[in-house]
């Protein structure tokens, strides 16, 4: 593992580490594709440059599990929090030491059960999901939706929880691939010529079997990790951070204040895998996420004190409220930094002296007013007693369609020390 550590820390410069593109391959990360994940090299760099030896590392926004998984391979105990139940199961499936032979037996049992599967009632799904859909559009043909449900029910009947979680996580990595839509950070859209390119249940079977085979090979090849233990907390990081053990380092990337509800990226998986069952559960999940969007009604926390830059930005946004596409955007931005200040305050209590925070954050732009997230968080952190180590620009992101898609929004690594 020392060779892998050196390769991760020396392979690329900091400005390239804000994206997973070109990263050294990390086992199990292909179980579900994540374009937005940062590179494992960033975690390794944080460990190697830490001001104190790192035995335990916190990630309050688990996402695809990059921080936690990299830590296991580097001999560090990971502690991670994830509010999205599908992602939490995916992370735990990756971090768990599985028995490949036992998984193979259960997979054979799962496949056998498909022959006796009854017809399922799918009316709990949103009407757009299964044909005939709404206005002649649907995400799945009835046959494919029935086969996905047969897998889901079969998985739920497996005796071992770890095996149920493993197969459900892999099924989640397939359900969008066999659908009529493409999902990205910009939302969901129908595939070109989707109506003439309907997927069959047999194609779903083939793809799922390939994913399981690949995962079993990876599990066998990487059966021995320097650290197998981990702590995974499910829920709102604004609440769960108080429950984590003390640590030496925190590496994470929070949602950006870009008015995009990140649960939308996983909406198909959440519904098809049974994590959401009605609109109430959908609304509750959205309200449990960081205040980075305006897609759900919520109470907005007031703007925190300690940043002159935030004071100016907030004033401008509130003055421009009538010009914005949503009147709640100024309050959302205020509340976002209130949330982030709380995250930094909780981490400050959990980090040992000299422990560092490595956070990848991104700017936003509303009606010509730039929200420089790294600058504001730096000012808030200094006001709280953190030491600022450095801020490194990763890349420029494109602004929204309302702003002309200009590449002018920075994505920045912010490093703080307790």
Secondary structure, 3 states (H helix, E strand, C coil): CHHHHHHHHHCCCHHHCCCCCCCCCCCCHHHCCCCCCCCHHHHHHHHHHCCCCCCEEEECCCCCCHHHHHHHHCCCEEEEEECCHHHHHHHHHHHCCCCHHHHHHHHHHHHHHHHHCCCCCCCCCCCCCECCCECCECCECHHHHHHHHHHHHHHHCCCCHHHHHHHHHHHHCCCCCCCCEEEECCEEEECCCHHHCCCCHHHHHHHHHHHHHHHHHHHHHCCCCCCCCEEEEECCHHHHHHHCCCEEEEEECCCCCCCCCHHHHHHHHHHHCCCCCCHHHHHHHHHCCCCCCCCCCCCCCCCCCCCHHHHHHHHHHHHCHHHCCCCCHHHHHHHHHHHHHHHHHHHHHHEEEEEEEEEEEECEEECCEEECHHHHHHHHHHHHCCEEEEEEEEEEEECCHHHCCCEEEEEEEEEEEC
